[in-house]
Amino acid sequence: MAIFYFLGIYSDRAAQTRSPLDGKASTFVEQVISSVRIVQSFDMSDRLLHRLDHGMLKPLKTMAKTKAGFKALEQAVAFGFAMLVYSMCFWYGGISVEHGVSVGAVVTVSGCVLVHRSVRVTQILS
């Protein structure tokens, strides 16, 4: 669970740096659209578009890729943990059957553990 804690911290930091830049880009676009006559009369469209693209949208794209990477890593860790539990259930189930426990009881317990883990994984990811 400590892995999710650190991934959440890094994901939150990525979101915090994105929010001011997103607001700045939104304000810039609103100002340009509201004063479209001035932009056209002074032929400033190319410079303003370059400023928007290089000054605001490229950093936003980089931050979005970072945040998507953290979300993908969170999901990979969660499902990796679920698969680890799945394999451990079969491993220990085989040992239990060898010691005389019925196969039906092992399958039932394994199913219960897997359902419980999958519910926990979906609660963590949401």
N, C-alpha and C positions, 0 to 999 in steps of 0.2 A: 504494500500500500504506500510505502514511502516513495516509490517510483511515480505514482500518480500525484503525490503531493508536489514533487519537484517539477513534473511536467505541467501541472496546473500553474505553478508560479511562473515558469517561463512563458506559458501561453498567455497568462494575464499581463505580463510585461510587454509582450508583443502587441496585445490589444491596447494597452495604455499609450504606447507610442504612436499607434495608428490613429487613435481618435482625434487628437489635435490636428494632424495633417489632413485627415478626412474633412474636418470642419473648415479648415483653411481652403481646401480645394473647392468645397461646396460654396463657400462665400465668394471665392474668386469667380466661379462660373456664374453665380447669380448677378454679380456686379457687371460682368462683361455682357450678359444677356440684357440686363436692364439699361445699359448704355450702348446699345448696338449702333446707334447713329454716330456717336463719337468715335467708336472703333472703326467704322467704315469711312468716316470723313478724314481721319488721320492715317488711314491705311495701316492700322496696328494689328490686324488679325494674325499675321504670320508670327510676329513677336510674342503676342499674347498666347497663341497656341503653343509655341515653343516653350514659353515659361510654364504653362500648365502641364505640358507633357513631361518635360525634363525636371522641373522643380517640384512637382506634386504627384503626378501619376506614376512615375517610375519608382519613387520610394514607396508609394502605396502598394504597387505590384510586388515589390520585394518583401514588404511586411506581410502581405497576404500569403505569399509562398511560405514564409516562415511559420505563420500561424497554421496553415494547412499541414505543414510538415509535423508540427507538434501534435495536431489532432490525429494525424495518421499514426504517429508513434504511440499515442495513448491507446488507440484502438488495437494496434499490433501487440502491445504489452498485455492488454486485457484478454485478447483471444489466445495469445501465447500461454498465458496463465491458465486459461480454461482448458487448453489442449494438454498442458502439463498435468492438471488434475485428472483429466480423462485417461491419460496413459497410466497414471499412478493407480487409478481405480482398477484398471485391468491387471496391472502387475500384482497388486495386493489381493485382488480377487482370485487370481491364479494360485497364489500361495494359500489362500483360505480354502479353496476347493481341494488342494492337495492335503490339507489337514483335516478334511472331513466335512466341511460346510457344504450345503447343497448349492448347486449351480443357480437355482432359482433365487435363493436368498442373496447370493452375490450379485446377480443381475439387478434385482430389485434395489438393493442398497446402492449399487453403482448408478442406477438411473436416478435415484433420489439425490445423490450427491451432485450429479451433473446438472439436474434441473435447478437445484439450489444455487450452484455456481453460476449458471447462465442468468438466473434472475439477478444475482449480485452484480454481474458484469454489466447488465443493461442498466441497473440503478447507478452504477459508477459512471457510465458513459453519458447518461442523460443529465 
